[in-house]
Amino acid sequence: MDAEWLDGYIDAWVEHPGAGGPDGAKALERLLGFMSEGVRYEDVPSSVVFDGHAGVAAMCAAAFEMSSDLTCEIVSRQTNGRGYAFETVGTGTNTGAVGPIPATGRPMAFRGISVGSISSDGLVESHRDYWDMAGLLVQLGVLPGPTA
């Protein structure tokens, strides 16, 4: 894997919320083209693991449900040839459930980082997302905000 490969993967990954929507088949196909059949995709804050291509499709659908207008801005990216990391800022409107929490209609913005590893055949074999769940829950009104 080189920087060009990582750029292509990130370009496909930033479309993952839309890939879970009704018009997302091409975006999902593009994203899955970078992933091994046995990929393990982990959403660390929620403790949910998505296995294989079907799991990644379910992850995309959950992202779309949480926010049908979610966008992800890439802040930084790194690779060492077998692994990668990239920092993101996600923004959107909470238009659907977040786990057991019903939609609030509130705007949201959260920071995160994704890290993963690449198999010898050049496909993602593991991907882990770490993001600020507490900050998101404050924005959705589920948790109280910090006090001065």
C-alpha positions as CSV (number, residue, x, y, z in Angstrom):
1,M,0.0,0.0,0.0
2,D,1.2,3.5,-0.8
3,A,-0.2,7.0,-0.3
4,E,-2.1,6.8,-3.7
5,W,-3.8,3.6,-2.6
6,L,-4.7,5.2,0.8
7,D,-6.1,8.3,-0.9
8,G,-8.3,6.0,-3.0
9,Y,-9.5,4.1,0.0
10,I,-10.2,7.3,2.0
11,D,-12.1,8.7,-1.0
12,A,-14.3,5.6,-0.9
13,W,-14.6,5.6,2.9
14,V,-15.8,9.2,3.2
15,E,-18.8,8.1,1.1
16,H,-19.8,5.3,3.6
17,P,-22.8,7.1,5.0
18,G,-24.3,7.5,1.6
19,A,-23.3,4.0,0.7
20,G,-25.9,2.9,3.3
21,G,-28.7,4.9,1.7
22,P,-31.2,4.0,-1.0
23,D,-29.0,5.3,-3.8
24,G,-25.7,4.0,-2.4
25,A,-25.1,0.8,-4.3
26,K,-22.2,2.2,-6.4
27,A,-20.5,3.9,-3.4
28,L,-20.8,0.6,-1.4
29,E,-19.4,-1.4,-4.3
30,R,-16.4,1.0,-4.5
31,L,-15.8,0.8,-0.7
32,L,-16.0,-3.0,-0.7
33,G,-13.5,-3.1,-3.6
34,F,-10.8,-2.0,-1.1
35,M,-11.8,-4.7,1.5
36,S,-11.1,-8.4,1.9
37,E,-14.1,-10.7,2.1
38,G,-13.2,-11.4,5.7
39,V,-12.7,-7.8,6.8
40,R,-13.3,-7.1,10.4
41,Y,-14.7,-3.5,10.8
42,E,-15.0,-2.4,14.4
43,D,-16.8,0.6,15.8
44,V,-14.9,0.8,19.1
45,P,-17.1,3.4,21.0
46,S,-20.2,1.3,20.5
47,S,-18.5,-2.1,20.9
48,V,-20.0,-3.3,17.6
49,V,-18.1,-5.4,15.2
50,F,-19.1,-5.8,11.6
51,D,-17.7,-8.9,9.8
52,G,-17.2,-9.3,6.1
53,H,-18.8,-7.4,3.3
54,A,-22.3,-7.9,4.6
55,G,-21.1,-6.4,7.9
56,V,-19.6,-3.4,6.2
57,A,-22.9,-2.9,4.3
58,A,-24.7,-3.0,7.7
59,M,-22.3,-0.4,9.1
60,C,-23.0,1.9,6.2
61,A,-26.7,1.5,6.7
62,A,-26.4,2.3,10.4
63,A,-24.4,5.5,9.5
64,F,-27.0,6.6,7.0
65,E,-29.8,5.9,9.5
66,M,-28.0,8.0,12.2
67,S,-27.6,10.9,9.8
68,S,-28.8,11.0,6.2
69,D,-26.7,14.0,5.5
70,L,-23.5,12.9,7.4
71,T,-20.3,14.1,5.7
72,C,-16.7,13.3,6.8
73,E,-13.8,15.7,6.3
74,I,-10.3,14.2,6.4
75,V,-8.0,16.2,8.7
76,S,-4.8,14.0,8.4
77,R,-3.6,10.6,7.1
78,Q,-0.6,8.4,7.5
79,T,0.6,5.0,6.3
80,N,3.5,2.8,6.9
81,G,2.8,0.4,4.0
82,R,0.9,-2.3,5.9
83,G,-1.2,0.0,8.2
84,Y,-3.0,3.3,8.0
85,A,-4.6,6.0,10.1
86,F,-6.7,9.0,9.3
87,E,-8.4,11.6,11.4
88,T,-11.8,12.9,10.5
89,V,-14.5,15.4,11.5
90,G,-18.1,14.2,10.9
91,T,-20.9,16.7,10.6
92,G,-24.6,16.2,9.9
93,T,-28.1,16.2,11.4
94,N,-29.3,13.4,13.6
95,T,-32.1,12.1,11.4
96,G,-32.4,8.5,12.8
97,A,-31.7,6.3,15.8
98,V,-28.3,6.1,17.4
99,G,-28.5,2.6,18.9
100,P,-31.5,2.9,21.3
101,I,-31.6,6.7,21.2
102,P,-34.3,8.0,18.9
103,A,-33.7,10.7,16.3
104,T,-33.4,14.2,17.7
105,G,-33.2,16.3,14.6
106,R,-30.3,18.1,16.1
107,P,-27.1,19.1,14.3
108,M,-24.0,17.2,15.3
109,A,-20.2,17.3,14.8
110,F,-17.7,14.8,16.1
111,R,-14.1,14.0,15.7
112,G,-12.7,10.6,15.1
113,I,-9.8,8.5,13.9
114,S,-9.7,5.3,11.9
115,V,-6.9,2.8,11.9
116,G,-6.4,-0.4,10.0
117,S,-4.2,-3.0,8.4
118,I,-3.8,-4.3,4.9
119,S,-3.4,-7.9,3.9
120,S,-0.6,-9.1,1.6
121,D,-3.0,-8.9,-1.3
122,G,-3.5,-5.2,-0.8
123,L,-7.0,-5.3,0.8
124,V,-8.2,-3.9,4.2
125,E,-8.3,-6.8,6.6
126,S,-9.2,-4.8,9.7
127,H,-10.5,-1.3,10.3
128,R,-11.3,0.3,13.6
129,D,-13.1,3.6,14.1
130,Y,-12.6,5.6,17.3
131,W,-14.8,8.6,17.7
132,D,-16.1,11.0,20.4
133,M,-19.3,9.3,21.5
134,A,-19.6,11.4,24.7
135,G,-19.4,14.7,22.8
136,L,-22.1,13.4,20.3
137,L,-24.4,12.4,23.2
138,V,-24.1,15.9,24.7
139,Q,-25.0,17.4,21.3
140,L,-28.0,15.1,21.0
141,G,-29.2,16.1,24.6
142,V,-28.7,12.7,26.0
143,L,-25.9,13.7,28.4
144,P,-25.5,17.0,30.2
145,G,-22.9,19.3,28.8
146,P,-19.8,20.3,30.8
147,T,-20.2,22.8,33.5
148,A,-17.8,25.7,34.0
